[in-house]
Structures are given as C-alpha cells and as structure tokens.
C-alpha cells in the first residue's frame, strides 16, 4: 500500500546543503560556490569556459557575435556535460494567459485552478479516473500545430515590459519558446527512444524556438491505442479531482474534461549567459502555499501506476522522474503531487515531491540521471544555436534535429514550410514605434 503524502527526507545535494527555494538570485542545487555558479556552462567541444568578454559588462542580454566558424554537430554524451551545476537564475513570472474551451486566447487568469487535495489522514482517495470516459471528454485536436501563437500574442500585448534600450532588439530575451521544448532539450542526454526537431529563427536579435512534429511522433499520435487514450484522460481527470475553481472551493469531478482549456505562466530567467523567455501550462496554484508568489506557489499534478517493489520505484525514478523534474524545475514550480493509480483506474495513494529535493532520491544510483548534466547540455545547446543562427531573418529557419545515438545536427530552410513566425507578429515588431498590433482571434 502506498503511504499517502510521503515526504522526502532532507539530505545533502552532491556534498553541499540545498539552498532555500526563495534564494535571492539563482534557482539551482548548491553544488559549488555562488561565484562559480554564475559562470557560463561548459562548451562540450573544448571543455573550456566561454570567455568573460561574451558576457555584456552592463548586464544586458545583447547577442554576442563570434567570428569562429559554427560547428556542424553537437555531441550528446552525458559524461561531456558532467560538471558543476551552471548558473540558473531563479525564475520570475512576468505574466500569464488563459485558453478557453474553444482554445481561444485570453490575457487573464480565468482558467487558473486552485489546489484542493483530500484530507491527508484517512483512507485512500479512491478517485475513479475512468469516470466520464469517453462521454464527458472533449479532446484538443492535436493535429493542429499551434506553434508559438499563444505566447506571441502575450508578448505583443505586453511588449512594453519586455523592451530594451537597443532599438534593433525590441525584446529583452535571447530565446523565446515553450517550456515543453526546453524540457525535451534538458532530458536529451538520457533519452533513448524519442528524437526531436526544433525550428529556430532569429528576429530582431531574439532567437525563437518552435517544435516540429517528427514523422515518428506523427505516426505514434495517429496510431495511439485506446488504452493510451484512456490513460491520457486519466491524467486530466486526476486534475479535476484535485482542483477547485475558487480558492476556498471544492473539486467537482462531475463536469466535462476539456483539454482545450489551460492556464499558462510566462517566465523570465537566465541559464549561464542565455536569457530565456518561455511559457508553460500550470495545473493549479496552492492558495495555502508557504510560498505565496508565483511560480513557487504553483503545483504540478501527475499520475503513475502504483509501485509494489523497490525495483519498480527505482525504474520510476530513473525513467519518469527526470521528465517530471525538468518540467517543474525550469519554471520554478516548487512541488509535484503524484497520484498512484491501481489496476482498476482508481487512485490508491498520493505522494508529494519537492522539486529541489528530487535529485537526492536517485543520487545513490550511479547509472541514473544527473540534473547538472541536463542543465549543462541545455546551456551548450543554446550556445550551439547562437553560433549557428546568425542571420536575422524571420523567414529563415534552421532546423535542429536529434535522434537517439546521434549528435544534434541542423539543416537550413529559407521561405519554407517550416517558417513559423506569423506575419502579424513580424509586422508588429518591424517598426520602431508601431501602433497597437492587431492580434488575431
């Protein structure tokens, strides 16, 4: 039987104490001194640090040009990135937006839900995750590739708070993307099954990253079995059991599960020398959280099958927890609440994981994943992209491809099907002081 709300013990992280979640200026395990954390991440081709001159003296995020010829591939080998944890600034929420039942954008928090778990004492929750399937289920059309559209709408509406003094660079960010795209990059050193394609365009000094569906992913989506469809529904149903529409409300599991709906946070942070602006969907906020401000007050909700042996838990930590960690660590979500489902689809127990303490659960397994490797690789990938993509042109796309067992490579596409920055967005940022942009419905 799974113990409800089992809390991870407080231990050491790679020989050093864990910092508090509300650290002043960085959000990372304290593996070394703060001074060394603030240095750029390693370059896997030379294993040397980037020159200090690559960091703007005024602290701005201006892109640095390099005369060195861009490498053709980026290696993946985890040992190349096994170095001290790179500097990662504590994520700050700049804003948020909502997507309604028809997947329409709203620049407000109307879809925010509130964490309302069952009592910690007493019997298992017994949530029936099969209830309502498929008659009370509206599934988003996954064949519609939305790209960065919703995030770009938020940027266009909030451009004043993103402005820089550089007239040629209207956004104070090196990279704009979705959290999910960065999650795939983070977990790449340990991924053995699924490859990815990421399209990148440089526009007014900012690099935009957009995922392109691979042929393998398309086939997998189109041929998804009924069992996998039901398991996907169960994850959304679990959220319905755990969330209320008001801070003091109670969950209502009798309603429709509509995966078009969503609440998204917009995050600004910095990894090494790379300033990031990204958005990700948030399951709920905890109105009673000890960390009152977002994103720390947000809670990620997950489901997994119940485990009956140490071997099953070890496999869970090794293969599933890495994605859970990456997804929550990037935007600064402090907690993950897992619901363990039995064979009949009911929840038999709950367990809470603190994001900043996840690594201590797997640190005794020498063949397991390491957060520092993930973050160092991500920093190296972003540096690789900066070296490759140097022509400022929204119609020019560099397509970065990776498959297990191979390095990251890229191809160049001009005015192709892979162009993803919409015309309305390019026009809105193509003049020094444009009128209020007309954002599509």
Order of alpha helices (4+ residues) and beta strands (2+ residues): alpha-beta-beta-beta-beta-alpha-beta-alpha-beta-beta-alpha-alpha-beta-beta-beta-beta-beta-beta-alpha-alpha-beta-beta-alpha-beta-beta-alpha
